[in-house]
Amino acid sequence: MSRYWSPIVSRLRPYVAGEQPRIPGLVKLNTNENPYGPSPKALDAIRKVADDRLRLYPDPAATQLREAIAARFGLTAEEVFVGNGSDEVLAHAFQALLNHDLPLLYPDVSYSFYPTYSLLYSIGAIEIPVDNKFRIRLSDYDRPCGAIIIPNPNAPTGIGLPLAGIEALLAAHPDAVVVIDEAYVDFGGESAVPLISRYPNLLVIQTLSKSRSFAGLRVGFALGHRDLIEALVRVKDSFNSYPLDRLAQVAATAAIKDEAWLETSRRKIIASRESLVRELESLDFEVLPSQANFVFARHESRSGASLQLALRERRVLVRHFAKPRISEFLRISIGTDEECALLVSTIREILAV
């Protein structure tokens, strides 16, 4: 602590990002990055703009990108907000839409940035426990609240919710904003975007980091009624008018338009995920049903912490959360088939000791 700090700094519990080590020959399956490169059309768009135009500020409204996203989802550009990764979009949503007199609700086993933002913005929040199978029970959210945020599919479990359940939640809370965080929806989840036209209290947030392989580019977006989008814009323009640089805007626009690349990539990842689930189950792992580009698994006799350490010693990186209820689990990102095979063979080696 320092006497120069503002009072809130000492109370913060910052989000801990996944490890990004520089280890030669590492099999990196810890941060849910896409193992396949971005759309070639997006990379070509970056090359074309990397010229004298970089001396100029980018479009603060990211108009072309918002129009491309709107076209893909059947919306208008006024129903689209873009930001520097979905984390920034989430941060603006917490500040602009989720801070009310009544508490914010979110699952207790969920994305760990939610409690971080709640504390940062002094938002009263209640964590709603998932059930003993780590599923979100939407009936548990039938209580007075100022707002609700739910990842679908959930992280770190990978378990998805049906669209009918999301719609029932929206209908039950017409006076509260409901944010559906769809970072992993392209790997088998049901998107809530079709509900936007009927529910002005719905905000859907997605990212280009996972399914479009642009974790290093930092582009996220929100979709919703224009009143919700206006609130996000007002916060953004009070914080940073230029969150997306020129390279990000042109690359993201090209990536959004390249549906063929997206479909090829997601199909490969889903197939690899199903194969990995079968292999892990044959090694006595319990694997939660996943609709994401990762699996959440625990071994019947080995602790999550010991397995994570043993894998790391063998240059295979997976994610372990030393948190209540989930400390025995490993979150394993879906890599290429070769990376998944190496993971499985390394686990067999560890279990044989």
N, C-alpha and C positions, 0 to 999 in steps of 0.2 A: 504494500500500500504506500501511497505517497500523499503528502498533505496538499498536493496540487490537484489531485483527482476531484472530479465532481462526485457528490455523494452516491450516485447510483452505481458508479464503476465497481466499487468493492462488493456490491450485492449481485453483480451479474454472474451468470453461469454460461459462459460462451459455448456455442456449438463446437463440437470437435469433429473436424472433417476427416474423411478416410485418409489413411497414410499414403503418401506419394513418394516412396523411397527410390533411390538410385542404386539399384542392385542389378548387376549384369545377369542376364539369363532368367530374370524373374517372370514367373507366371502370375500375373496380376488379376486377381478375381475378388477384389475387396471394395470397389467403388462403383460398381454397376455401369462401367463404361461399355460402350458397344465395341465388340471385337473387330468389326468391319469398318473400313474407312467411310468418310462422308460421301455423299453423292458426288460423282465426278463433275456434274454440272455446277455444284456449289463451289468446288475447288477452282473450276475454270472462271467463275464469276469473281472470285477473289483476285486471281491473276490479272484480270482485265481492269480492275479498279485500283490496283496498287501502282498508281502513277502520280502525276502532279496534283490530282484532285485531293490527295491526302492532306494537303496544306489547308484545305477548306473544312469548316465544321460540317458534320453530317446533318441530315434532315432531323430536326429535333422531334418531329412527329412520326418519323419512320413510315411515311405515307405508303410507299410501294410495298413494304413488308406487311403492313396492316391490311392493305387491299388484297394481297395474295392470301393471307390467312383467312380473311373474310370470305373470299371466293371459295376456298377449300371447304369451309364449314357452312356455307349458305347464309352468311350474316352480312352486315354492312360494316364498313371500316370504323364507324362510330361505336360498334359493339366489340371492338378489339383494342387491347392495350398490350404494349410490348415493353420488356425491361431486360436488364442485365442478368440473365438467368432467372429461372423461376423463383429462386430464393429472394431476389430483389422484388419481384412481383408480389410474392407472399408478404414481404416486409411492408410494402406499401398497403396491401390489403389489411394487414393487422392494424396499421395506423389509421387508415381511411374508413374502414368498414366494420371492424370487429371489436372496437373499443366502446362499450356501452355500460350503463349502470348495472344491468344484469350480467351474469358471468358468460364468458365464452366456454363452449364445450368442445372437447376433442378426446380421442381415445387415449388410454394410459400407455398402451403399447403402440407407438406411432412414430412419426417423423420427429426427431428430437429438436428440430428448430422451433417447433410450436411453443414449448415452454420457454425457450430462450427469447423469442419475440414477445411473449406475454410479459415476461419480466422486464425486458428492455422498454416496452411501451406502457408499463404499469397497468396491464389489463388483468382484471380478475378472471381467473380461469378455473374450471373444474375438469379433472381428468376422469373420463367414464371408462371403467374397466371393460376390457374385452372378456369374452367368456373363457371357459377352461379349454376350449379348442382354438383360442386366439382369434375368434371371429368377433367382428363388431356387431352388437345387437342394437339395431336402430330403435327398437322400442325403449331402450334405456335413455334415449334422448328426448323422451316425451316429458319434458319438465320446462319450467320457465327459464329462458336464457336470452342473452343479448345477441348471440351469433353462434354458429356451429362451423367447424372445419373438420373435414374427414378426407383422408387420402383413399383413393379408389383406383387401382388396388392399393391396399395398405402397405406401408413400409414400417418395419422390416419384414413383415410376415409374407407379403405377396398375395394375400387373400383378397379377392374381389367381392363387390356387392352387386346385386342385380339392379337394373335400372328402375324396376318397379319400386324397390325399397327406397331408392333415392327420391323418386317422385313423391312417395308417401311422406317422407321426411319434409320435403319442401312444402307440401300442402298442409302439414301439421304446424308449420312455423311461418305463416305468411308475413309476419312482422319482423322476422330475423333474417339477416343475410346468412345463406348457407354456401360455404366455399367447398367445392369438390376439387381436391388436388390430384390431378391425373398425370403425374409424371411418368407412370408406367402403363398407361391405358392401352397403348398400341400393341402390347404383347398378349392380349387376350381379354382385356376388360371391356365393360360396356360404358361408353362415354355418355355423360349427362348433357352434352351439347344440344341434342334435339329438344331438351326441355326448356331451353333458354327463352323461346318465344312465348311460353305459357307461364313462366315463373320469374317475375322481375327481381326476386330475392336471390337468384342463383348466380354464382360466379364460378366458372370453371377455369382452372389454371393448368397449363401444360408447358412442356419444355422441349427444346431441340437436343438436349444433352444425351438422352437415352436412345430413343428409336432412330434418331437421325444422326447419331454419332458425332455430335458437336459439343461434347462436354468442355472442350477447350475454347469454344467460341463464346459461350455465355449468352444465350438467348432464351428467354421465356416469354409466355404471353398469357393473358387472361381474356376470357370471353364472357359477355354478359350484357344485361340491359344497359343502355347508354348512360343512365343515371349512375350506375355503379362504376362504369368506365370513367366518367367525368370525375368522380371522387379520386380515383387512382391517378388521373392526369394532374389534378390539383396538387396532390402530395408530391408526385414526381417533379413537377415544375417548381416546387418549393424546396427541392432537394438537389436535383441534378437534371438540367434540361436536355443533356446529351448522353443518356445512358448507353446507347448503342452506337458504336463507331461505324464508319462507312463499310469496312470489310465485313463486319457482322451483318449489317443490313442487306447487302447484296448477296452474301452467301446464304443467309437464312431464307431470303426470298426464293432463291433457286432451289434450295433444299425442300421447301414447302411445296413447290410445284412438281418436284420429281417423285410422283407417286409410285412409279415402277420400281425405283431404287428402294423406297421404303418397304414395299411389299416383299421384295426379294430378301432384304435384310431381316425383316421381322419373322418371316417364315423359317429362315435358317436358325434364328435364335430360339424360336418356339420348339423346333424339332430337336435342337441340342438340349434344351431344358428337359423335355420329356425323356430323352435318353439318359441324361444325368440322374434324373429322379429314380429311374429303374436301377441304375448302377448303385446309387447310394442306399436304396432300400435293400438291395442284396447284401450290403455290408452292415446291416442292422441299424440303419439310420431311420428315424421318423422324419418324414419330409412333409411340411405343410403344403396344401394345394396352392400352387402359385400361378398367377396370371401376370407375372412381371418378368424382367430379364435377370432374375436371381431366384435362388431357392433358400429357404430357411429350414435348417435341419439340425437335429441333435442325435447323438449316438446313444445307444441303450446303456453303455457302460463307461464310456470315456467322456470326460468333461469338455465343454466347449473351449475353455481357456487352454487346457493342455493340448488339445488337437490343433488349435490355432497356432500355438507356439511351435509345436512339432512340425507343422506344415511350413511355417516361416523359416525354420532352420534348414528346410529343404528347398527353399526359394519358391514356395507357393504361398501367395498372400490371399487370405480370406478375412472377413470382418467378424469380430467378436464384440458383443456388447455386455459389459459387466454391470448389468442392470437387473433389478428384481423381475422375476418371472421368466426372463429370457436368457439368463446367464449361461445356460447349457447349450444354447443354439449357436450355430455358425450361419452367417449370411454369405452365400457363395454366388458371385456373379457368373452369368453364363458367358463363357469364352468360346473360342473356336472348338471344333470337335477335338482337335489335337490337344488343346489346353485342358479340356474337360477330361480327356483320357489320361493325361499326365497327372491331373489332380486325383483321379480315382486310383491310379497305380501307386501314387505316393501315400494315399490313405491306407491302402492295403499293406504297404510296407510298414507304416506306423502301427497298425493294428496287430501285425504279426510279431511285434517286439514284446 
